[in-house]
């Protein structure tokens, strides 16, 4: 499996766990969710060859407004740990329209994943 795809899968699992927790906070009983409660997720990625960086952005749009949680969730800790393991940076922003997660890691870290 290509390193970028493996990283993408690791990040998506972490973000999915985080989003599920956030969704449950916004809509405690998902069985009663309405169409207005649904959100769209946009994932973009880019490779900056000159800076030797890989950047991935997860953006939630639509659904109920979000607020920054009062405590760190399991998914948030997973994302932070992944960024640490890859010697990268992660930024989580809790915008009213949804969570935005920006991951920025060195390409060398992806090569390490691919070697395993």
Buried (B, 14 or more C-beta within 10 A) or exposed (E): EEBBEBBBEBBBBBBBBBBBBBBEBBBEEEEEBEEEBEBEBEEEBEEEEEEEBBBBBBBBEEBBEBEEBEEEBEBBEBBBEBBEEBEBEBEBEBEEBBBBBBBBBBBEBBEBBBEE
